[in-house]
Amino acid sequence: MRNRIKIGLSSIIILGLALILGCSRPEDKGAGNVREEEQSLTVKGSDTMVHLVSAWAEGYMKANPRADVSVTGGGTGTGIAALINGTTDICAASRSMEEKEKKLAEQKGITPKEFAVALDGIAIVVHPANPVNELSLEQLRKIYTGVYTNWSQVAGPDMGIIVLSRESSSGTYIFFQEHVLRKEDYAQTARLMPATSAIIQSATADQGSIGYVGIGYAAEAKDKIKIVNVKMDDKSAAVTPSEETVKSGAYPIARPLYLYTKGEPSGMSKGFIDFALSPEGQKVVRDTGYVTIK
């Protein structure tokens, strides 16, 4: 009788433990999946912003040790497409979304939310040996549309101009075309470079080259390239791209930089954007050579 009672109690205990474990496993597994999802974030888009977003990612992961932030470039257009297709959590963009992109997002039930997170001046860069120190917007337009093909046409040496540009998927390509080229086509001879770093490299190697890059990249390149001052027109003073001139509006080729999410951000997406806009995040903006939004 005692043996039966012992066996019965043991069976009850084992059954109870099995029920407890059986009930807790799916819940624990689910909680683990949620935690894993909340700690993983992807940011894709603007090559201009890769350096800045990567620095934000480092700062965010340092403050949140369990966080995993993956940052990739490819261009603003690529990032926006990824956001619409659901292959990235956040898109980094060096231009505003176009109407056709917004309509495509709406067709997929997405209402993109835009956050201006920094400012950027687009620096005009040439080879360090090039004696040209300043150019007007009109001179830049003629260089990039192929009207001017020799540096002697802009008070430079008798040397052919090698036009360097980003690819058409780049937000900087589109911004430059709209604000400097007045929506005209780039010269057919323009060399379309896959990344900003490629423009810096070419400007370093080719004496006749001219390119455009974010001021953060220009500052990082230091003496490898030369920054050309830009004039609004022939009567205006030439202005150097800097934090002060971009914020004041004195530098004529400047723009905001954005982060986009699929609707109101939540979870880790919200945390990352809040960090980017925080005093610490805006310090990262300044430290990496960009201009603070606040």
N, C-alpha and C positions, 0 to 999 in steps of 0.2 A: 504493500500500500504506500509506504513511504517512497519506495523507488518510483511508483507511478506518479506520485505528487511531484517528486524532483524532476522527473522527465517532463511532466506537464508544465511546470514552472519554467524549465529551461526552454521548452518549445515556445511558450508565450513570450519569454524575454527575447529569444532569437527572432520570432515573428515581429515583435515590436520594433527591434532594431532595424530589421529589414524594411519595415514600413517607413520608419523615420528617414533612413538613408535613401530609400526609394523616392520619398517625397522631396527630400532636400536636394538631390542631385540635379534635377532639371532646373530648379530655382538658382542653384549656385552656378550652373553652366550658363544660364541666361544672364545672370548678373555679370559673369566674366565676359560674356560677349558684349554686353553694354559698355562695360568699363573699357574693353579693348577698342570698341568703336569710338568712344569718346576721346581716347588718347591718340587717335591717328587722324592726321589732317594732310590734305594735298593742296598745294598752291601752284598754279600753272599760268603762264602767259608771258608778259612783256620781258624781253631780254634787257631792256633799259633798267628794269626793276629787280632783276635777279640778285644783284649784289645787295641791294637794300632789303629785299624780302628774306634772303638767306641770313642776313644779320638779325632781322627780327626773329626768325625761326630759332637761331642760336640763343637769343635772349629769352624767348618764350620757353624753350626747352630747359634752359638753366633754372628758370623760376618754377617750372613744372617738370620735374625729373622723369615722370612717367610718360610725358608727351612725346610723340613722334611726328615731326613736321617734314614733309617731303616737298622740295621746291624745284621746279623745272621751268625752263624758258620755252622758246619756240616762237615767240611773237604774240602780240596782243590778240590778233585774229585767231590764232590757234588756241589761246587760253579761253576766249569767249566761246568758241565752238565746243571746247571741252566742258565748259560750264553748262551749256545748253544740252549737250549729250550725256551729262551726268558722270563724266570721267574725272572731274576735279571738284573739290569742295569750294575753293575760292579761285577766282580769276584775278590776276594782276594785269592792269591795263594802263597804257600810257596815253590813252585817248578815251573819250566817251563812246559808249556803244552806239552804233549806227541804227537808224530806224528799221532797216531790214533785219538786223540782228535781234532787235527787240521784238519784232513781229514773229520771227522764227521761234523765239523763246516763248512767246505767248501761245503759239500753236501747240507747244509741248506742255502747256500749263505752268510755265515758269514766269514769275514776275521778278526780274533781276533787281537787286538792291545795290545802289551805288554808294561808295564811301570814298571821299577825297582824303587821302592819307599823307600826301607830301606834294611839294612843288619841284619842278625841274626846269632848268635852263638848258637849251640845246646849244652846245658849244661847237663852233666851226673850227676844225683842226686841220693843220697842214704840216708838212715836213719842217723840222726845226731850221733847216737851211733856207727856207723860203723867206724872202725879205718883206713880203706883203704883211702889213700889220693890221689893216682894217678893210672891211668891205661893207657896202650898203646892201639892204635887202634886194634892191633892184639888180645890183651886180651879182648877187647870189642867185637870183632867179634866172638871169641870163647864162650864168655858168651851168646851172643844173638843167636848164632846158636846151642847152647846146648852142645858144647864140654866141657865147664866148667860148673859145676853145684854146686860147693861148693866154698865159699869164701877163703878157705885155698889154693886153686889152684892159687890164685892171691895175696899171702902173707897176707891174711886176716884170720879171725877166722874160726873155724870149724863150719860152719853154711851154710845151703842150700841157694842158690841164687834164689830169686824170680824175674823173668824177667818181666818188665813192658814195654809195647809198645803201641803206638797208633793203631787205626784200619786201615785197608788197604785203606780206602778212604782218609786217611790223607796224605797230601804232605810231612809231616815230616817222616811218616812211609816209604814212597818210597825213600826219600832222604837218610835216615839213612841206608836203605837196600842197596842202590847203593854205598854209599861212605864209609860205615863202614863194612857192611856185604859182600861187593864185589859181590852183587847181589845174594848171597845165601839166602836160606829160613830161616825165623825166626824159633827158636825152637818151637816145638809143645806145649811145656809147657808155652810159653810166654802168659802173660795175656794181651789181647787186650782191651785197655781202651777207652771209648767213647769220652773223652776230656782230655786236658792237666791238667785241675784241678783235674781230677780223679787220674792221675799219682802222682801229688803232694800229694794228700790225702793218697794214698797207701804207698808212700815213707815215709810219716810221721808216719804211723801206723805199718808198717812191717819192722822189723830190718834187714831182709835179702834181702830187695827189692833193685832194681836198675832200674832207668828210664831215659828217655831223654826228655827235655823240652826246650823251647826257653829261652834265658837268661833273657828276661823281666819277665817271670813267676818265674824263679829261684830267681831273685832279689827281687821280690814281696813276695815270700814265706819266705825269710830271714832265721831265725834260725830254722824254721820248718823242713828244709832239709839241707843236706850237699852237696856242689858242689865238685865233684872229678876232679882234674886236669888231662889233657889228653896229652899223648906223641905221636908223630908221629910214633916213633919206640923205641926200647929199648935203642938206643944210643942218643936219643933226650931228651931235657929238657922237663919237664912237664909244661904245659901252662894252665893258668886260663882263662876262657872265659870272655872277657871284650870288651869295645868299642875299645880300643887301639889294642888288640891282634886280634880282628876280622878284623879290617880295615887293619892292617899290613899283615895279612895272616898267622901270627904266630900260631893262634889257628886252629887246623886241621879240626874241624867240623863246618863250617860256610857256609852260603848261602845267596843269595839275596832274597828279598821278592817282590812280584809283585801285580799290579792291572791290570786286563784285561777288555777291552771293546769290543763291537761288531763293529769293524772298528774304524775309527778316531772318538774320542769322541767330542761331542758338548753339548751345553746347560749346564745343571747342572752336567752332568758326567765330562765334561771338567773342570768346575769350581772346582769340588771336587778334581780331580787329580792335578790341578794347586795348590790348597791349600796344598795338601799333600807334594808336591815338593818345596813349598815356604819356606823361612827362618822360618816362624812361624810353618809350618807343620813339618819341620825337627827338630824344637825344641821339638815338641810333641814326635817325634821319640826318642829323647834323654831322655826326661822326663819320658817316659814309659818303659825305660830300653832296648830299641833296639838300633841299630847303624845307624847313618845317612848315606845316600847314597852319600852325597856331602861332 
